[in-house]
Amino acid sequence: MTPAARIQAAIELLDEILDGAPVEKALTGWARRSRFAGSKDRAGVRDHVFDGLRCKRSFSALGGSETGRGLMIGSARAKGEDIAGLFSGARHAPPPVAEHETSRGFSSKAEEFDIPEWLWPRFSASLGEDAIPAAHALQSRAPVQLRVNPVKSDVNEAVRVLESDDILTRPHPACDTALEVIEGARRISQSRAFASGMVELQDAASQAVAASIDLEPGMRVLDYCAGGGGKALALAARPGVQVYAHDINEARMQDIPTRAERAGVNVERLSADDILRQAPFDVVLADAPCSGSGSWRRAPAGKWALTEAKLQDLCVIQAQILEQISQLTHSGGLLAYATCSMLVDENEAIVNAFQTMHPDWRLAFQKSWQVTHGTDGFFTAHLTRQETDH
């Protein structure tokens, strides 16, 4: 495919997504229909689509409309590309840009930096002077990061094995187990390091959330909102601990046994009834459902799907989860609350409200990771129940 043909394919896909189609479903359908497209073509089209979604507001302003075509015109203008050459009307290329498809000025900082207008005051209040740098970071592609599995390897060995498969990495300061991929990211899933369980794909801040929990041999740990099990696997790699995983949507955990076997660790999946039989636990971690604002580079459609009402609903769910898991830890146990959000509403406000309702719980640790520091945005707070004299 020519560069112009890739843009035309992205235009059609973006129109489909803007009409309501799920992003991955649209991309998968296009790939199946387009057998002529090689791996580089598929990757190029995918990159155009995700760039358009990350920068939907600013590209719309630059391109003259909130359509697939408008987004791709806006993208070309933002990047200083040869618009006449890309929009030539030649075979498989989009038609030439018309006079009415003009760029206009940005109406607000929220539009310039691609944040929903209603959210900008909250976003700014949460991040302060880092709001614009963070919003700017969300406009670009997220780095690819790996977790080195200490059961199978160490960082130095993992770097060497990855390099033998032409994957270049460097340590990331957010976590001792973290590597950032600087070349060869698309080869990871086929690499020996990945196939052997030496490394897992995981954001460095997500790794740091798990690493922030102090564990000792013999402890029983519950990952309450486990999803695909990334944090559960990281916790299970610590010596002598028993890790359990639960998710309200059990289907999300279906890959955990395969991933755990590859990693050489044990993670036992629990249903809601199982949890009641197994409780209490020494540690309960809940990476709660949230806006995902810290990971919008990876899932940009979520940024535009979020509404004020949905955010309020999420905050109610987060408070409920924190209440629920507080009943699952034994006296002296640790409660670890986490989100991949950068919003105070979902982080400090939830923890503060819980402590107001439960003054016997003490905040032992709290930390945020920001997208401006080369990771996804994450938050975690550790709470311990203060023992009372009887």
Order of alpha helices (4+ residues) and beta strands (2+ residues): alpha-alpha-alpha-alpha-alpha-alpha-alpha-alpha-alpha-beta-alpha-beta-beta-alpha-beta-alpha-beta-alpha-beta-alpha-beta-alpha-beta-alpha-alpha-beta-alpha-beta-beta
